[in-house]
Amino acid sequence: MKKIKRQKMFSGISWLKTNDITLNLHRYGDCLLHCTVHISRGIHEFDNDVVLRYACAITNSGGGILHMKNVDYESGVCSKDLDTWWSGMEIKLAAMISSDDICNYFDMVGSYDDADLYLFIKSAEHISTINYHCRLPTDTATHEVSYQSVMKLLQKGETERQLSALPLIPTSYQYGVTHECLKQETKQIQFKQLSGGHSKDGKGIPDKIKSLVSKYVSAFANHEGGHIYFGIDDNQAAVYGEEMTQQDQERTAKLVQLRMDVIIWGNSSFIAQRGVHWDIQFFPLQHVPPRMKPRVVVVVSVCQFPGGVFTATPDSYYVNIQSHDVECWSFDQWKKAMLNPFQDKLELHGRFVKLPLMVPQAPLVFSLKHTLNSIKAKLFTGKSMKFPQPHHFLSGIGCRDTRNLICSVVELFSGGRHLSLFVNCWGLSVPLPPLPKVTCDLFVVSETHGCHLITFATSESNAIWAHSHDVAAYLKYKMVTLGGCVAKFGISTHIINDKNYLYVKSNISKKFYPSHFDMTSEKFDEVIDSLIVTMSAYQPIDFTTLNTTTIENILSQDTYFFMLTCDQFELLFTQQFAKELWVHSPPGAGKTVAAVQFVQELKRRGCQMTEILYLAENELLCSYVRSFNICQVLTRREFMSTQDNIFSDVKNVIVDEAQNFKDRDGDWYTAAERLTRPRGNSCDSSNGKQTNSSHLSHLERQGFFWVFMDYSQKVHKFNAGLPSVIGKNNFMMSEITRNSKEIFQYAMQFMSDPVDVGMLLLPKETTGFQQIDSSPRLGHDYKSGQSVEVLKCDKEHLKEKLFQVLSTIIDSGVNIEDLAVLVGSKQDKPAIKADVAPLLQKTDFNVEVDTVKEFSGLDRGTIVGVDPKVNTEHADLNKFILSLATRARDKLVIISTFDDVQRKLECGDQRKHNAENA
C-alpha cells in the first residue's frame, strides 16, 4: 500500500495555524509549558525526551498546552522527519497514558517547517507514568508492567510469603552438567551466565550482579517469589559458575545489600531484611577444569511481597501549581495519587453516594444523590442566567459604567444555557494578589460559546494578561483535578474596558482551540458539575473547602470531602454579601456546617481570627468549633461576663443555635450586634443613645451579623433575647441529612406546626433563586434497619436497664466514641455518669453523658435518652423529645420511668408506624 505523505499537521477540523496560536498565546487559559525539540533526531536525543516529561506533567495536572520550539525548521528537514519523530513520540505517549486512543488526549498542531509546534493535551483519567520501574516474570525473562498490572500490585493486601515457601535450592553443582532440578527457567527460576566472553563495560562479576539483580528481584517479588541463579547458562541450563574469589563473594553480598536498600518494597520507608525477604548464597562448583580458577553458583532469592516492589521511583511528573515548575512525584505521593480514585468509605454509602471522579489526584467526595442536579436546577433559571452571580457582588462595584459593561458582556452569551460567576467570591477563590487596575474577573461557561475568563480592567498590560491567564489556568486546574472534569475544554481569556468592548465582542465567538475542544451539551453539564463540586465540597475535619485545599492534603491518608446540601450551597452562594442574615432550619439540616463555612469564607477574604466571634449557648458546641482554631469562640455566658475591650477587633459575629439563648444575664443580642457596627459613630450606644438595630442599614454595618436558629428546638419557654424576625433578611433551610429515615419519621411526629413559617417564606427577588419549601424533608432514603426503641422500666431498675442497653450496643460493635447518653437535666448527670462507669471494663473510653440542651447542635451515631422529662411551666416536652431524637444519626433508644412520658413517646412511635404503613 502506498503511503500518503503528510504535508501539514492539523488538529480536528478547525485548521488552526501555528502562527495564529503564537500570536494569541496569551489568550489561552491553560497550563502552558515551553521546550525546544530537534525533529531530525531520535526521541531520546538532544533532550528530546523533555517532551515526554512535560506531556506527562500536563496530563497529570489538568491538561494544557505544550509549546515546542522547532530548532530544525530551517535546517533542511522534511515532512518525513516530523512523521518519524512524532510517530516515535506517539508510541511512548500511548504507553504513558496506558491507552491506544491517544487521538482523544493529544492534538498536534504544526508542520516540519514551522518554527513552533503545539501539543494540546487533555487530562488523563489516571496518573500518567513514563516508566514504572516495576517488573513481572515470564517463563524465560521479565517485563515492564502495564498500568493495569501495577494497579493490581498496588492494591494487593496479603502478607509477604516466607523464603522457605520457595522451591528448594540445590547445594551441589558440577561444572558443565545440567542439574536435575534446574532444567528449565520458570516464573520462579531464572538463569544468568556472566563469566566468559568479553565484557564491553569492563565491569567485574560483583558489579554485573548488582546491576542485573534489581529487575529480577522486582519481578519475582511481584509474583510468587523466586531465585536468580548466576552461573547457569540460560540456553542449555548447563552449570558453568561464576569466577569469583572469596573477596569477590563478600563484595557481591555488600553490593546486593545496597541494591536491596534502594529498591522500594511497597512503600518508601520499608527496609527489606536479608534472611527474611531476600537472601544471597554462594555454592562452589565441583570438577572445575584444572586450568580454571574456582567457580561458584550465586543464588539470589526473594520472597513474594505485596503492594508492589519497584527498582526505583516511577518516572511520573506534575506541574506545581504555585511555582509552575515540572516536578517528579515522590513514591508515596505517586502511589496515593494512583490509588486515590479507588478509595472509598463504605460506611457512608447509606446516606451518600461517592462521586465518580476518575482523574489524576482525584479527591474522595460524597454527596446526596440529587444534590448536583438540584443545584443546577436552581442555577439555571432565567434570572440567574440573565445577570452575573452572585448578584450582590455587582452592586458592590462603585462605577456605574463598569456595572453596565459587565451586564452587556453577560448578554453576549444569552443564547443557550450559560453561567457567569464573579471570581474570588465564595467557592471560586483564586489565591493571586490583586492588581491595581483590575476591577474584577468574570468566569463564563456557555453552552454555545464555551468557557471564557473576562478580566475587567482600566487598561491592558503584560501583567494584566498574565493575571488573566493565571486565573483561568487555576480555575481549569481545579475543575479537572478536583472537580473531576475529563472533557476536552479550554478557557479563552479577555481583557475588557469601555474602549475595546466591540473588539472583545468579536473575539467571543473566535475559535482559539482545536475543534475537539468545542463545547457540547454533554461537555457543558460535565464542566458545570465539576465547578459545583469544586465550590461546594468541604472537608469534615476542619470545613476547609475543596477549592482551597492543597494536593498534599488530598493525597494524605483518609482525606475525604462532603458536598454541601442544595440549601447550604444556596445560602452561601446567594447570601454571602448579606451583612445581616437570619438563617432558620429544622434540626439536622446543617446550620453549624454552614456557619463554620461562612467563617472560613470571611477568613479567606482577609479577616483575622480576632475579627470573627462565634457565639453559642452550648459549651460542647463551642468546644467543637473552637477545635478548628479559625475564630474567637465563646458561650453566651462567657461573652456577657467578658470585658468589652476584649472584643475591640471583632467586626463579624456568628450566632449559632440562637433558639437556646436566654436573656437572664443581660441583653446579649444588642451587645453582639453592636460589635458589627463602626466604632465610635452615632450608631454606637456607647455615647448613651440606644440604637434600634432593626433599622441599621447594610451601609452602617462594618461587618457581618448572621444568626442561625431553629424555633422547633426552642425547648425552654424563657425569653431568648431575640427580636422579631419580621422585616429581617431571612433564609430558610429545610433539607435534613443527619438522621436515618426511621429516626426522621419518628422525630417529625413531635414537630409542631411553626407559627412563624408563613412570614419566613421568602420572595424570589430576595434569594435570586426560586421559592424555598420550608417543610422539613429528608435528603436521602437511607434506612439503618434499626427501629426507634422506647423502653419502660421502674425507677429502681433504671441503672440495671441502662447498663444492659449500653452493653448490648457496645457488644454489637458500635464505636463508643460515636455514642452518647442524654438526660433531661444537669441534676441527673452525676448519677447517670456513675451508672455507666462500670462500662470502662469493656472499653478504654468514657461514655459521653450530657443533657439534651447542652448537646444541642451535635450528634452521634447512637443516642440513648434516659428518662426524658421537663418542667412543663418552663419547657415544651414535644420540642424536648424532638431535640433528643434528632441528635441520633442511626440508632435511638429512649428509656423512661414516667407513665405520662412513656405514653407520649409510644404515641409518637405509633404515629410513625401508621405513617410508614400509609
Beta strands, then each sheet from edge to edge (+ up, - down):
strand 1: 31-37
strand 2: 64-70
strand 3: 106-109
strand 4: 116-121
strand 5: 135-137
strand 6: 142-144
strand 7: 173-174
strand 8: 189-192
strand 9: 226-230
strand 10: 242-243
strand 11: 264-265
strand 12: 278-286
strand 13: 295-302
strand 14: 309-310
strand 15: 317-319
strand 16: 326-328
strand 17: 353-354
strand 18: 365-367
strand 19: 418-422
strand 20: 438-446
strand 21: 450-457
strand 22: 491-496
strand 23: 537-538
strand 24: 561-563
strand 25: 580-584
strand 26: 612-616
strand 27: 632-635
strand 28: 652-655
strand 29: 705-709
strand 30: 730-732
strand 31: 735-736
strand 32: 777-778
strand 33: 789-792
strand 34: 819-823
strand 35: 848-851
strand 36: 860-866
strand 37: 888-896
sheet 1: 1+ 2+ 4- 3+
sheet 2: 5+ 6-
sheet 3: 7+ 12+ 13- 9+ 8+
sheet 4: 7+ 12+ 13- 10+
sheet 5: 11+ 14-
sheet 6: 15+ 16-
sheet 7: 17+ 18- 24- 23+
sheet 8: 19+ 20- 21+ 22+
sheet 9: 27+ 26+ 28+ 29+ 25+ 30+
sheet 10: 31+ 32+
sheet 11: 33+ 37+ 36+ 34+ 35+
end
